[in-house]
Amino acid sequence: MYSDTRRSSRARGVRGFSLLEALGATALVAGALLGLGMGAINVSQNSKSADSTAAATALAMEKLEQLRSMPLDAAAFVPGIYYDAANPMNADGTLGGMYRRRWNVSNKDTPRFGVKTVTVTVSWRDARQHETSVAAYVRCSTIPCK
């Protein structure tokens, strides 16, 4: 009698992967990689948006500090809306960027006697329209404000 010491793997009940199992595993890995890729794109977009917001806030603060350093009777403190001559500007304030800066000087004695509110607003557009504002109170040169 001939005895085969080798037994087939099927006889022992051990099976390999089927084509459907391999396809399912590939789909699962592809889905996970797609999710990671989408997350990386989202992080990149949020980082760019944060950079743009920080630059706009810096431009607004720069103008506000410039206005606050002017004499109290300067023409820039006459109530009204003013637009920066450098519009549109880059993040460093030079000509030719995507940021537009304006400021609003409130009417006399607003919000209270002897004070004006100066609000500087910077707007820009990338995938959508954005705007950031900073404000400060400025003492009038005479009391009551003229």
C-alpha positions as CSV (number, residue, x, y, z in Angstrom):
1,M,0.0,0.0,0.0
2,Y,1.3,3.4,-0.9
3,S,1.1,5.9,1.9
4,D,1.5,9.6,1.1
5,T,3.0,11.5,4.0
6,R,2.1,14.8,2.4
7,R,-1.4,15.7,2.9
8,S,-3.1,18.4,0.9
9,S,-4.1,21.6,2.7
10,R,-7.7,21.0,1.7
11,A,-7.8,17.7,3.5
12,R,-6.8,19.4,6.8
13,G,-9.4,22.1,6.4
14,V,-7.0,25.0,5.8
15,R,-8.0,27.4,3.1
16,G,-6.5,30.4,1.4
17,F,-8.1,33.8,0.8
18,S,-10.8,34.0,-1.8
19,L,-10.9,36.7,-4.4
20,L,-13.9,38.3,-2.7
21,E,-12.0,38.5,0.6
22,A,-9.0,40.1,-1.1
23,L,-11.2,42.6,-2.9
24,G,-13.0,43.5,0.4
25,A,-9.6,44.1,2.2
26,T,-8.4,46.2,-0.7
27,A,-11.6,48.3,-0.6
28,L,-11.2,48.8,3.2
29,V,-7.6,50.0,2.8
30,A,-8.6,52.3,-0.1
31,G,-11.4,53.8,2.0
32,A,-9.0,54.4,4.9
33,L,-6.4,56.0,2.7
34,L,-9.1,58.2,1.1
35,G,-10.2,59.4,4.5
36,L,-6.6,60.2,5.5
37,G,-6.2,62.1,2.2
38,M,-9.3,64.2,2.8
39,G,-8.2,65.0,6.3
40,A,-4.8,66.2,5.1
41,I,-6.5,68.5,2.5
42,N,-8.8,69.9,5.2
43,V,-5.9,70.6,7.5
44,S,-4.0,72.3,4.7
45,Q,-7.0,74.5,3.9
46,N,-7.6,75.4,7.5
47,S,-3.9,76.3,7.9
48,K,-4.1,78.6,4.9
49,S,-7.2,80.3,6.2
50,A,-5.6,80.8,9.6
51,D,-2.5,82.4,7.9
52,S,-4.8,84.7,5.9
53,T,-6.8,85.7,9.1
54,A,-3.6,86.4,11.0
55,A,-2.2,88.6,8.2
56,A,-5.5,90.5,8.0
57,T,-5.6,91.1,11.7
58,A,-1.9,92.3,11.6
59,L,-2.8,94.8,8.9
60,A,-5.8,96.0,10.9
61,M,-3.8,96.4,14.1
62,E,-1.0,98.2,12.1
63,K,-3.4,100.8,10.8
64,L,-5.1,101.2,14.2
65,E,-1.8,101.9,15.9
66,Q,-0.8,104.3,13.1
67,L,-4.1,106.2,13.6
68,R,-3.7,106.2,17.4
69,S,-0.2,107.7,17.0
70,M,-1.6,110.7,15.0
71,P,-2.4,114.0,16.6
72,L,-5.9,114.1,18.0
73,D,-7.0,116.8,15.7
74,A,-5.7,115.1,12.5
75,A,-8.0,115.0,9.4
76,A,-8.1,111.1,9.8
77,F,-10.3,111.5,12.9
78,V,-13.1,113.4,11.1
79,P,-16.1,111.1,11.3
80,G,-16.5,109.0,8.2
81,I,-15.3,105.9,6.3
82,Y,-11.9,105.9,4.8
83,Y,-10.2,103.5,2.3
84,D,-6.5,102.8,2.3
85,A,-4.6,104.2,-0.7
86,A,-2.6,101.0,-1.0
87,N,-5.7,98.8,-1.7
88,P,-5.5,96.0,-2.7
89,M,-2.5,95.1,-0.6
90,N,-0.2,92.2,0.3
91,A,0.1,90.9,3.9
92,D,3.1,93.2,4.4
93,G,1.1,96.3,3.3
94,T,2.6,96.7,-0.1
95,L,0.5,97.2,-3.3
96,G,-0.9,94.3,-5.3
97,G,-2.4,91.7,-2.9
98,M,-5.8,90.4,-1.9
99,Y,-6.4,92.5,1.2
100,R,-8.5,95.6,1.3
101,R,-8.4,97.9,4.3
102,R,-10.8,100.6,5.5
103,W,-11.5,102.3,8.7
104,N,-14.6,104.0,10.2
105,V,-14.4,106.9,12.6
106,S,-17.6,107.3,14.7
107,N,-19.6,110.5,15.1
108,K,-18.8,112.9,17.9
109,D,-18.9,111.6,21.4
110,T,-19.7,108.0,20.5
111,P,-19.9,105.8,22.5
112,R,-19.5,108.4,25.3
113,F,-18.6,112.0,25.9
114,G,-15.1,113.0,24.7
115,V,-14.4,109.7,22.9
116,K,-14.7,108.4,19.3
117,T,-14.6,104.8,18.1
118,V,-12.2,103.9,15.3
119,T,-12.9,100.6,13.7
120,V,-10.4,99.2,11.1
121,T,-11.7,96.4,8.8
122,V,-9.7,94.2,6.5
123,S,-11.5,92.1,3.9
124,W,-10.2,89.5,1.4
125,R,-11.5,86.8,-0.8
126,D,-10.0,83.3,-1.4
127,A,-12.5,80.5,-1.7
128,R,-15.1,82.7,0.0
129,Q,-15.3,86.3,1.3
130,H,-13.7,87.0,4.7
131,E,-13.5,90.1,6.9
132,T,-11.9,90.9,10.2
133,S,-12.2,94.1,12.3
134,V,-10.4,95.7,15.3
135,A,-11.6,98.7,17.1
136,A,-10.3,101.2,19.7
137,Y,-11.5,104.3,21.5
138,V,-9.7,107.6,20.7
139,R,-9.9,110.6,23.0
140,C,-11.1,113.7,21.2
141,S,-8.7,116.7,20.9
142,T,-11.4,118.9,22.6
143,I,-14.2,118.0,25.0
144,P,-16.9,117.8,23.8
145,C,-15.7,116.4,20.5
146,K,-16.0,118.8,17.5
